[in-house]
Amino acid sequence: MQRKIGIGKQDFAALRENQCFYIDKTDFIKQWWESQDDVTLITRPRRFGKTLNMSMLNCFFSNIYADRSDLFDGLDIWNEEAYRKIQGTYPVISISFADVKATTYESARRAIIRKLVKLYSTFEFVRSSEVLYEKDHAYFDSVEENMSDDAAAVAVNYLSDYLSRYYGKKVIILLDEYDTPLQESYIHGYWENLTAFIRSLFNSTFKTNPYMERGLLTGITRVSKESIFSDLNNLEVVTTTSEKYSGSFGFTEEEVFHALEENGLSDEKGTVRYWYDGFSFGKRKDIYNPWSITNYLDEHRLYPYWASTSSNGLVSRLIRTASADVKEKMEDLLRGQAITVNFDEQIVYNQLDDNEEAIWSLLLASGYLKVQNIDYRGITLEPWYTLDITNIETLSMFMTMFRGWFKNKDANYNDFVKALLKGSLKEMNIYMNDVALATFSSFDTGKKPSEKSQPERFYHGFVLGLLVELRDRYQIRSNRESGYGRYDVMLTPVTEVDDAIVIEFKVHEPDEEKSLQDTVRTALDQIKEKNYDAELLLQGIPADRIRHYGFAFEGKKVLIGQDEIQNVAVRR
């Protein structure tokens, strides 16, 4: 029977009550319970079923759902007699930080405390019970928005005590999207303050809590232990490269294909695989994004559903302001090539600006890149990850991101590209100066790079923009060997309609060059002296179809020049 597609439903009970489309993930209950881990942190990309699985756990274990076995009837877990007996038998504390997105520390702290206050109001009935003493009543009543940091830090710990006394059983603690406020604190500049507050709260909740049976946290990233888990030695961390729970989040190919058949879409299996397959958890390489699949089942059309719902401001800024090396690797990825990099899967947000390798950790955790292979090298067995772009949908996300770098109304990037294609040197100069003026500073890392390194960052961002705008007409490469050196940018036409283009970037050296015209001449001479045309000539492209451009930079001012003989012969 074809079931209703409930887009965005994250409440397990509501989903089951309304008989909506649901792929059975209840085996996760058994896997997690039998792991015997005290506290588990599971990281998965956004919209991969973390919140729904947490809701499922709450419905299964919480004594609030003691009479709701109907929610699990017909699902895998209900085939297990032992698990039927424990359904609805535990006190459960369930919290979500998903909406804690604040621009200041004060507002973030307030938002978290409000969640604690709401939690206590949910269990107000415990206050009036006989299991609490006068001092307990006093603390219970002190849980309000103006409570101190010290009082807030022990709130979940104390509530665990009250519930365990009331029910005669230790509590299960579920914390969804634990890292959302931490990422926001980094973006808005209050990381240190918030991590101190969170560290105290987590230590009391998950470490020094004798009333906790099990704890489970979910999030997108694995925030470093030193940041907020420094005292938590009982933490089992499960990332996207871990084998544990590899099939519990996201849809496997078997599950997707069965859903397509159920919805009369069997003929679309290949297309759906091409667009939405490619995520990998542990050794599983056939994971699909649930958000995209459920939307596709609902609308029956291909679209970057998952990618279009993301706010990629942090990722965009980190890549845009990164070194030329990072941008070069992004160029390789955009061309469909894999890269091999070394990084720590732990993220220290306040070190992202200083440690560029953390960019790859963030992109992997976010689901934008996937692991092809991990090679452990040296006596310390450092992990080297071979990564590539996850699928067509995530490729579209990157293309939109890079195109957005030049969306400034003053940038005129598209006009520059049009001028480049038709060979109008005058227009190229006008528009490239607009582009440089509007975007140059956004490619600056903020560490006062030299005038020499600034254009390098800029031109690699420029190349990424070209890769987006011209990928159908050109193969675009940068900083590759040809002849006797390494060219800056080369555009190799796909057909004979377009000319090949070689671009060399130079920073004006006042001690050696009197003017920008001299710098342009130096760039053009280098193209000839180093024989950068060699690669193009080997491909059979005649010399009269190869254009040379020298880009000279002085601050944000740019001058583009071309050999006069070429300028006359430019093909229209």
VENPE-V137781 format. One record per backbone hydrogen bond with DSSP energy under -0.5 kcal/mol. CO is the residue of the C=O (numbers start at 1). NH is the residue of the N-H. Records with the same first field share a line. If there is no record, write none. Layout:
CO=NH / NH
This chain:
4=6 / 21
5=7
6=9
10=12
11=15
12=16
13=17
14=18
15=20
16=19
19=4
22=24
25=28
26=29 / 30
27=31
28=32
29=33
30=34
31=35
32=35 / 36
33=36
38=215
39=236
40=42 / 217
41=238
42=219
45=48
47=291
48=250
49=53
50=54
51=55
52=56
53=57
54=58
55=59
56=60
57=61
58=62
60=88
61=90
62=65
63=66
65=68
68=71
69=72 / 73
72=75
75=78
76=79
77=80
79=81
80=83 / 84
81=85
82=86
83=87
86=89
90=63
91=172
92=94
93=174
95=176
97=100
99=101
100=102
104=108
105=109
106=110
107=111
108=112
109=113
110=114
111=115
112=116
113=117
114=118
115=119
116=120
117=121
118=122
119=123
121=124
123=126 / 127
124=127 / 128
126=129
129=132
133=137
134=138
135=139
136=140
137=141
138=142
139=142 / 143
140=143
142=144
144=147
148=152
149=153
150=154
152=155
154=158
155=159
156=160
157=161
158=162
159=163
160=164
161=165
162=166
163=167
164=168 / 169
171=213 / 214
172=93 / 174
173=216
174=95
175=218
176=97
177=180
179=183
180=184
181=185
182=186
183=187
184=188
185=189 / 190 / 191
186=189
190=194
191=195
192=196
193=197
194=198
195=199
196=200
197=201
198=202
199=203
200=204
201=205
202=206 / 207
203=207 / 208
208=210
209=212
211=171
214=173
215=40
216=175
217=42
218=178
219=44
221=223
222=347
224=227 / 228 / 229
225=229
229=232
231=233
232=235
234=39 / 236
235=237
236=41 / 238
237=239
238=43
239=242
240=282
243=246
245=248 / 249
251=288
252=256
253=257
254=258
255=259
256=260
257=261
258=262
259=263
260=265
261=264
265=268
266=269
268=272
269=273
270=274
271=275
272=276 / 277
273=277
274=392
275=393
276=289
279=287
281=284
284=281
286=253
287=279
288=251 / 290
289=293
290=294
291=295
292=296
293=297
294=298
295=299
296=300
303=305
304=308
305=309
306=309
307=310
310=312
312=316
313=317
314=318
315=319
316=320
317=321
319=322
323=327
324=328
325=329
326=330
327=331
328=332
329=333
330=334
331=335
332=337
333=336
339=387
341=385
345=222
346=348
347=224 / 349
348=351
349=352
351=354 / 355
354=356
355=358
356=359
357=360 / 361
358=362
359=363
360=364
361=365
362=366
363=367 / 368 / 369
364=367
368=390
370=372 / 388
373=386
374=376
375=377 / 384
377=382
378=381
382=377
383=343 / 385
384=375
385=341 / 387
386=372 / 373
387=339
388=370
391=395
392=396
393=397
394=398
395=399
396=400
397=401
398=402
399=403
400=404
401=405
402=405
403=406
404=407
406=413
408=411 / 412
412=416
413=417
414=418
415=419
416=420
417=421
418=422
419=423 / 424
423=425
424=428
425=429
426=430
427=431
428=432
429=433
430=434
431=435
432=436
433=437
434=438
435=439
436=440
439=442 / 443
440=443
441=444
450=454
451=455
452=456
453=457
454=458
455=459
456=460
457=461
458=462
459=463
460=464
461=465
462=466
463=467
464=468
465=469
466=470
467=471
470=473 / 474
473=494
474=476
475=477 / 492
477=490
480=487
482=485
485=482 / 487
487=479 / 480
488=479
489=503
490=477 / 492
491=493 / 501
492=475
495=498
500=547
501=491
502=549
503=488 / 489
504=551
506=553
508=510
509=512 / 513
515=519
516=520
517=521
518=522
519=523
520=524
521=525
522=526
523=527
524=528
525=529
526=530
527=532
528=531
530=484
531=534
532=535
533=537
534=538
535=539
536=541
537=540
540=542
542=545
543=546
545=500 / 547
547=502
549=504 / 551
550=552 / 561
551=506
552=559
553=508
554=557
557=554
559=552
561=550
563=567
564=568
565=569
566=570
